[in-house]
Amino acid sequence: MKPIAQLEERIRACWLGKNIGGTLGGPHEGKPGLLALDFYNPVPQGVLPNDDLDLQVVWMHHLLQGGHRTATPDILAEAWARHVAFPFDEYGIAHRNHAYGLKGAARGAFDNFFAESMGAAIRSEMWACLAPGEPSRAAALARADAVVDHCGDGVLAEVFHAALQSAAFVEAGRERLLETALAFLPAGSRLKRGLLDTRRWWAETADWREVRARVIARYATGNFTDVVCNLCFELLGWLDGGDDFGRALCTAVNCGLDTDCTGATLGALFGIMNPGAIPEKWAWPIGPDVVLSKEILDVPAPANLDTLTEWTLRLRAQLRDFAGEPEPPAPHAPAGENPVAGRIALAEASSADEKILSRSSPPDAAGWRERFAHGHWHRWAAADFPASVRLLKMRFRTGENQSVKLMAFYRPGLTAWVDGRCALVLPENWCAGDVFTAPSFHRAGQSAVVFAAGALPPGEHELIIACRRPERDCAADLVAGLGDPATNQWLPRAFLRSEE
């Protein structure tokens, strides 16, 4: 391991910047519009817990305690299963896919609507600090981490961050650092296009609000945690702020969306580049503590940033011979066949009568065709609809006095019936313009309904979903599943399989 100037100070400043940015952005997470922050609002009485740091502490604790000399996806997934109780988005899907028995990159790629969200991009600092000045190795280490719960641009976002932050230990100059990190993104990736557009639009306008508007117009997806918009906002904060730590972080956070992540990642980068760049006025409100979220189980929080830095240096020595994962990430798409997860049994029909969407009982559709689905996420274009309404019929199983949450998320609108009774109605374009509501049990909004204990008798139940045809030239996603209302975690294998 080659010596790095001020290595310990830079690592500590990395974690300090991470805490500052996460605490700045945390209270504003998910806000879709422009913000106007120039400091913390509210001013904190200490650091806020944040999954951005939580998960890296989990990795370090697990690897150090186990004496692991490698950090493969399966080793990290073991830590996830033991210590992480987050149900959110891709985190919950990682738990479900782990319960299926999926291994390696399949765990993050299979049936994962949120695989290009921010959950991996926010875990890059650890790998940069373990491979400072080695961007290729840092990128490979980050890839082994990211595939636990992501694929596609969700993996590439962490790779980009890790390479950028690793290079920042030994290189100077924003353009040089950007070129180093951009080289790790394939030319066709949506993420690379977004970052290049952001840099070009800034050169044309030098107006962060105008550039933000262009990013939203071209790259927004309806999900506030999508990696492309958020990494563009990080870059935009850096471009607007220059060497000014506070201005850079505030610009990134003022762009909205996944504000705790954008602020935290940019703050960590500033700490690596120059530990002296973090003004005391930003450090004193949060102090040196490390605080973990309540969903992190059986992992002691490091006493403070000094202890976390010591953990990082110990793990750097322990993993010095591990090169990481060289394989490129899988593309992001609805599930392909996976024999471990099995196939969900369903029947399908269609109708030209949109009035069935307002019926209290399901239609007596003729011509049900037996089908199967590889997962819970379906993507259709208007051309995939033989008529104006598409009907799906599935079966699920509940236990004695079991409470369940049924989710059927579909933006164009749907009606769902359980055992012949209307359970869920989503009007046409019911969540248009809403970037927070998404097909995850904790933020499904009106696309989920809870059946209290005893409401459904134990045994098998019939679910029929009628989906409205999307607008021409638009694709629409249906995500249907059952969850535990108490934890908002998926209930694996609740839908009957084709072999059952």
N, C-alpha and C positions, 0 to 999 in steps of 0.2 A: 504494500500500500504506500503510494507516494505521499510525502508530506504536503499538507495544504495549509497555507497561511491562515492564522486565526481560526482554525477549524472548530475548536470548542466554542469560541465566541459566536461564530456564524451559526452553528447548530442551535445554540440557545436562543439567538435572535430570531432564527427561523420559527421556533416554537412560540416565542413571544409574539411575533408578527401574526402567526396563525391565530393565537388567542385574541389579539386585538381586533383583527378583521372579522372573526366570527362573532365577537361580542358587539361590534358595530352593526353588522348586518342582521344578526339573529332576530331582533324584534320586528324586522321588516320583511322577513322571508315570505315569498309568494305574492308580494304586492306587484301588480302588473304595470303600474304607471311610473312616471318620473317622480323621484324623491328630491328633497332639497336639504340634505344633511351637510353640515360642515364640522360635526363632532358627534360623539355618542348622543343618541336621543332615544330613550332616557340615558342619563349618565349612570353607569352601573356602580354597584357597591361591591364589585368583585367580578371575576371572570364568569361568563355563562358557559354551561356545559354544551358541547357541540359534537355531533357524530363525526364531523370532519377530523377531530383529534381522537375521539373515543376509539375508533376502529384501529387507528395506528398504535394506540396504547395496547389494545387487545393483541394485535399481531406481535408486538415486542414482548409482552408478558409471556405469551404462549411459546414463542421461539426460544426465549431465554430460559424459561422454566424447563422446557423439554430438551434443552441442549441441542436443538436442531441445527444441522450444518447446511440445510437447504430450506427453501421457502416455496415449496411447490403448491399448486392450487389445492391439492387434497389436504396438505398439512394446514393450510390457512382455513380451508372449509371446516376442518375439525375444530379449530379455534372458534369459528363462527357458531357452529352448532352448540358448543359448550357455553359461550360467554355473551352472545349477542341476542337480545330479545326484541330488537326493533322489528315492527311489522311493515314498515313503510316501503311502498313501491317495490323496487328491485330487491330490497333486503328481505321482504316477505317472500318473494318468489324464490330467492336463494334458499330460504328455509324449506319451502315446499319441494323444490327440486332435489335438495339434499335428502328429504324424507323419501323421495322416489328411489334414491340410491344412485343418482347420476354422479359421474366422476369427471374430473378434469374440466376442460372448457365447456363441456356440455351443460354443466350446472348453471353457468351464466347465460348460455345461448338459447337453451330450450324454452320455448313458450313464454318469452319474457318481453312483455310490452314495454318495459322500462329499461331495456338493456342499453339505451343510449342516453341515459340520464346521468346525473352528476355524482352518484354514489361512489364511483371508483376514482374519478378525477380528483376528488378531495383527499385522497389517501396517498398522494405522490411524494410528499416531503420526506417520509421515512426512507424511501428507496434512494432519493437524491442524497440524503445524508449518509446512507450506507455506502454509496458509490460516488463520493464527491469528485468532480473533475473527470468522471467516467460516464458520459451521457449514454453511450451505447449499453453499458452494463446496467445503469439505472433504468433505462427504458425496458430492458429485458426483465429486471426484477419487478418493475411495475406491471408488466404484462401478466406475470404469474399471479399477481394479486387481483388485477382487474377482471380476469375471466371467471373468478368465483361468482360474480353476480352481473356480469356485463358481456356484451359482444359489440362488434362494429365500432362506431365512433365512441361508444362508451368506454371501450378499451383504449382506443387511440388517444382519447383525451387525457387519460392518466399517463400514457407513454409520453405524450407531448410535454405535460407538466414535469414529469420526472427528468426528462432530458434537459429541459430548460433550466430547472433548478440545479441539477448536477453541474451543468456547464457554468452556472453563475458562481460556483465556488472558485473558478480559475480564469474565467473570461470576463471582460468588461465591455460595455456598449450594448445598447438595446438591440440594434439591428443585427449585430453579430450573434447575440444570444438567440434572437428569433430565427435567424437562418439555420443555426445549429438544430434547434428544436423542430422547425418545420420540415427538415430533411427526414424526420422519422414518420411523417404522414404521407400516405400514398396520394398520388396526384388526383385521383378520382374521388377522394373522400369529401363528404359534405363539410366536415370540420375544417379541412385545409382551405377549401373554397371560402368559407366564412371568415377565417382569419386573414386570408389574403385580401378579401374584399374590405374588411375593416381597416386594414393598414392603408389600402389604396384610397378609400373614401376619406380617411383622416388627412392624407396628403392633399386631397382635393379641397377639403372644406375647413379643416382645423376646428370643427364645431362638433363637440361630442354629442349634443342633442340631435343634430342632423344625422350623424352617423348611426346613432342608436335607432332612429326612426327607419333608416334604410335596412339595418340588421333585422328589425322586427318584421318589416314588410317582406323581406326575402326569406328569412330563416325561421320565423316563429312557427311552432307546431301545435299550440294549444296546451302544452305541458310546460309549466314554469321551470322544471328541472332539466329540460333538454340541454345537452352539453354545448351545442353550437352557439346558441344565443349567449349563454353564460360565459363561455370562454372568449367570445368576441367582446363582451362587456369588460372582462378582466383586461384584455389587451387595450381596450379603449381607455380604461382608467389609467393604465401605464402611459399611453400616448399623451393623454391630456395632462397627467400629473408630472411627467418628467421625473426628476429626482425628489419631488416633494411627496413624502410618505402620506401625509394626511389628505392632500388633494387627490392623489392617485386613488387611494382607497375610497374616498367619498364619491368620486366620479363613478367608479365601478359599482358601488352600492346604489348610487342614485339612479342607475339604469334600471333598477328593479329586478324582479324575478327571483332567482335563487341567491339572495343577497348575502346570507351568511357564508356561502361557499365562495362567491366571487371575492368578497372582502378578505376572507381567511387565506385563500391561495395567494392573492397579490401581496398581502401582508407578510406571508412567509417568504416569498421571493425577495422582497425588499430586505428582510432580515439577513438572508444569505448574501445578497450582493454587498451590503454594507451595514454591519451591526450598529454603527453610529447614526444611521439614517432614521432610526425610530425615536422621535422626540419623547421626552419624559412625560409631557402632558398626556400622551396617548397610553403610556405604560402604567402610570400611577393609579388610575381608577380600577384596573383589573388586578394589579399586583402580580406576584410570581407563582400563584397557586395553579395546580392542575386539578380540575373538577370533572368527574365523569357523569354521564347521564345515568338515570336509574335503570335503564334497560341494559346496562353492562353488568353482567353477573359474575361474581367470584373473581374479580380482577381488582387488586388494590391500586388505587390511584397513586402515581408517583407523588412524593411529598410536595414537589415544586418543580420549576423549570430546570433547576440544576440537576435534580434527580433524573428527570426525563432525558436530559442531555447525557448523563452518565449511562443510562440504559442504552441510548443510541450508540454511544461509542463502544460499549461492550458488545452489542450485537454486530456492529461493523466488523470487529475482530472475529467474531464467531462465524460470520457468513462470508469471510474474505475469499473463499474458494468457490462460492456458488455464482454461476454465470447468469442464471435466470432462465426465462422461457423464450425461445426464439420464434415460436410459431405465430403466424399472423392471426388476428381474431376472426371469428366467424362473422358472416354478414348478419344484419339485423332483419329478421323476417318472422312471420308466424311460424309455428312449430312444424318442422318436418318430422318424419317418422323416427321414433326412438323406442326400441323394443323394451328398454328398462321401464320407461314411464307408461307404456301401454297406450291403447287407443280408447277414446271415449265413444260409447255407442250413441248414435242419434238417428233420427229419421227426419226427412226434409220434404217440404211441400211448398207450394206457392199459390198466391191468390191475386186476382186483379182488383179485389174489393178492399179499398182502404178503410171501409167502415168497420171491418173486423177489429181495427185498432182501438175502437171505442166500446167493444163488447165486454160485458161482465163475465162471460163464459167463453171458452175457446171455441174456434170454428170447427165444424165437422169437415175438415179438409179431406178431399179425395186424393188418392194417388200418393200417399205417403211412401217415400222411398227410403229404404234402409241405407244408412251411411255410417261413417265413423269420423271422428276428429282426432288429430294428433295432440291437441291441447285445448286450452281455454280461450285462446285468442284467434279470432277469425278476421280476415281483411277481405272486403269485397268492393268492387267497382260497380257502377250502375249497370254496366254491361253484363255483370254476373247474375242479375236478377231477371228471371224469365217473365216476371209480372211485377206489379207495384209493391207487393208484400212477399217477404220470404219467411217461411215458417220452419222452426226447428223444434224437435221434440227430444228431450233427454230424460233420463231417470237418475235420481239420487237417493241416497240412503241416509237415514238418521237413526240415532240410538234412543234409548229410553230417557224421556224427559230432557232431551238435548235441545239447547237453544242454538239456532244457526242464523247467520246473516247471508241472505241471497243477494248477489250482485249481478246485474245485467247492464253493462255500460255500453251505450251506443248513441253517438251524438245525433244522428238524423231522427231518432225517436223510435220507441218500441212499446209493446204491451206484453206482459208476461203473466201466465196463469200457472198456479200450482194446484194440482189435484182438482182441476176444473174451476177454480176460483181465481178471480183477478187479484194479482199480488203486486203488480208494479206497472205504472204507466209513465212513459217519458214522452212529453209532447214533441212535436217537430222542432228540431234545433233548440232543444230545451236548455243547453248550456253554451250557446253561442257567445264567444268573447270571454268565457270563463277559463282562466289558465290554472286555477287551483283544483277544481273538480277533475278527477281522473279515476281510472279503473283500479283503485287500490282501496282496501276495505276501510282504511282510516279517513279517506277523503273522497269517497264515492258519491257523497251527497244523496240526491233523490234517486240515484240509480241503484240503491241498496235498500233492502227491507229486512227487519229482524223478526224472526219467528221465535217468540219466547218459549221457554221450556214447557213442554206439554201441548203447544199449539199444533205440532205435527206429531202424529202417533209414530212409534218406532216402526221401521221398515222402509219399503221403497215408495217413492213419490214421483209423480210425473210433472215435468216442467215443459211448458210450451212457450216459445218466444216468437212473436211476430215483429219483424224488422221492416221499417219503411225503406224503400229504395233511396239511395243517396242521390244527390244532384249529379247531373251529367258531368263527366270528367273528374269527379271527386271519388276518392276511396274512403271507405268508412270502416271502422274497427268495432267489432263486438268482442267484449271480454265478459265471460260469464263464469261464476264460481261460487263456492260456498266457503264462508269463513266463520271463525269463532268470535261472537260479538264481544266477549270479554277481553280478548287480546288483539283482535283484528288480524290474526294470522289465518292463512289459508288452511282449509281442511283437506289434506291430500287424499286423493282417490275417493272423494265424496260422490262424484258422478260415477255411475256404473260403467265398467269397461266393456268393450265389444265381446270379450270372451265370457262375460258374466250373464 
